[in-house]
């Protein structure tokens, strides 16, 4: 890995960076020191708030970010035993994400940076995810270039990473993201939100021989994903077996999870074969899925790197780390507040 991307100890511009993440339904803040590493982090999840709806309600998410961001900042400073004046920079998620939620974090961050007279930096949410495996001080770092599988509730992408900000999109979902499909299929069966963990738990008792679900878009060339058809197949299976018994739920959960894992594995293998790059980073909430990790570790002929579990879901640490890298390179955000609901990674500045 290049010095800019991993070896922050050697960067001459030492700084403490506050990272603020509010792209969806987690309010995450962390402080990263380019000399000492991660000093601390706090995270507030809105899962209980959105559980009754089976998914994130954007307006409720924005209001809850407003309610929590200031007290969480105070909690983090106390945890790290530092004052606001000890901060040297503020990093915040500028996109992609829910526009209202992004505006809460961006407005707070930009105002705080202005009041402290310190630089601010806009962070791309998905770039922060792909850098998350590098946060830990003892992380086993991949060489550049590498392939990144970014798989979460809002995104499913395969990206070739040549350097910080230098990315090529190899493939992405043309409809539902994998995490979103997990949530919707879980809701069909009356399971809890978020759907990924609920389906994984239910699948433990599933009969692997009862149902076989399709592996979408694996029978054609290319690296794009599609999970809407798999979601529809799941719904048809649910309706055909109503009223569902606990064993029906377990069997459907097993078939669905196995299909998603196989699909992601096939696409990752194909990306490595096409690029000749035998290194894969997996990041995003779905990267915590145990069966997916086992499949890639066992059957993928490549080095596979994962973030620690606490860095898989949205968090402030990944924003602070990505922001520290870009601030150390001399980058600065303009005074005006820019947020982007959509922000293709190939539009990033390297």
WOGIGI-V323641 format. One line per field, one symbol per residue. ss: DSSP state (A for helix, B for strand, O for the rest). psi: psi as a letter, one per 30 degrees, with the letter a starting at -180 (. if undefined). A space follows every 50 residues. Layout:
BEGIN
ss=???
psi=???
END
This chain:
BEGIN
ss=OOAAAAOAAAOOOOOBBBBBBOOOOBBBBBBBBOOOBBBBBBBBBOAAAA AAAOOOOAAAAAAAAAAAAAAAAAAAAAAAOOOAAAOOBBBBBBBOOOAA AAAAAAAAAAAAAAAAOOBBBBBBAAAAAAAAAAOOOOOOOOOOOBBBBB BOOOOBBBBBBBBOOBBBBBBBBOOOOAAAAAAAAAAAOOOOOOAAAAAA AAAOOOOOOOOOOOOOOOOOOOOOBOOAAAAAAAAAAAAAOOOOOAAAAA AAAAAAAAAAAAAAAAAAAAAAAAAOOOBBBBBOAAAAOAAAAAAAAAAO OOBBBBOOAAAOOOOAAAAAAAAAAAAAOOOOOOOOOOOBOOOOAAAOOO
psi=kleefeifffkfiklkkkkkjhfcgkjkklkkkfefajellkkkkgeeef effglkjeeeeeeeeeefeeeeeeeeeeefhlleffkflkkljfllakee eeeeeeeeeeeeeeefhlllkkkkeeeeeffeffekegkjkllkllkkjj jaffkjkkkkjelkfjkkjellkfckleeeeeeeeeeeggllklfeeeee eefegkjffekjlljkgfglllgllkgeeeeeeeeeeeefgkkkleeeee eeeeeeeeeeeeeeeeeeeeeeeefgjhkkkkllefffkeeeeeeeeefk ilkkklllefgelklfeeeeeeeeeeefggkkkleljkkjekikffglk.
END
